[in-house]
Amino acid sequence: MTTAQHKIGSGFGAHSTADDVLAGVDLSGKLAIVTGGYSGLGLETTKALTKAGARVVVPARRPDTAKEALAGLDGVELDTLDLGDLDSVRAFAERFLASGRTVDLVIDNAGIMACPETRVGPGWEAQFATNHLGHFALVNRLWPAIEPGGARVVSVSSRAHHFSGMRWDDVHWQSGYDKWQAYGQAKTANVLFAVHLDKLGAERGVRAFSLHPGGILTPLQRHLAKAEMVERGWIDEQGNPLNPTGFKSPEQGAATQVWAAASPQLAGMGGVYLEDCDIAEPAVDGDESSGVRAWATDPEQAERLWTLSAELTGVNAFA
């Protein structure tokens, strides 16, 4: 069944936690891969999934930091992955495939936000490369393990996709770099990726979703100066979160991606963008507070991005 961008009345909301949405869901025997599953929302996602019985593989760019963060958690295994390095993506995928296991849940959670202009690989803009291209290559390389399990693939986007559609004439920001618009393009790419992956994977039993987790103060803000966060009204001069700010706790922030990955309420659905543990409504022009922009769910743009991404990374499981 194909779903439109309209709420389904899940019964959950902005204040629901990851544990709330998994109440009564048994993930015993399920295997999940959660990129960045050792920090911020990723750590809360890993905790919730293991508590529900899943085994979680956490590929980490900083394995020593991850080992410390995940200490004492049962059902977790750690590996090394740098999404900004396609050789690292290939090596991780090869190690996982060599284990002969299938994967049931993939949560593309890791990312960077609003960083200074940075180049990776062959000169790619770092936010587009890390947040989108690295995950694109990862999912395509893991496809032999994803397809047999009829997995769900969850692409963690952001309300920041409102900031920018795809800049088709300059996706790598060779001119006029703006850290927030570059982040917005990367987050739009995360939505478009899920749209086309779902189209390609649905007949094989693989469904894909994208989502906005909500505003949460996590290490994702590492590139922002305190003065900028004060100016935006996120924190006070002492670094304390301001209330009311609309920020969620990490446990609440992880809820929508966990709901996307494992909720039976989404059975038979896919290719949609979620927020606050429900399917989001289409965005209203001039309102960046909620909903999904049309440029992020356009199937033609989704196919165009898939083709470009395959060309850039040299990987396409469907070619």
Buried (B, 14 or more C-beta within 10 A) or exposed (E): EEBEBEEEEBEBEBEBBBBBBBEEBEBEEBBBBBBBBBBBBBBBBBBBBBBBBBBBBBBBBBBEEBEEBBEEBEBBEBBBBBBBBBEBBBBBBEEBBEEEBBBBBBBBBBBBBBBEEBBBBEEBBBBBBBBBBBBBBBBBBBBEBBBBBEBBBBBBBBBBBBBBBBBEEEBBBEEEBBBEBBBBBBBBBBBBBBBBBBBBBBEBEBBBBBBBBBBBBBEBBEBBEBEEBBEEEBBEEEEEEBEEEEBBBBBBBBBBBBBBBBBEBBEEBBBBBBBBBBBBBBBEEEEBEBBBBEBBBBEEBBBBBBEBBBEBBEBBBEE
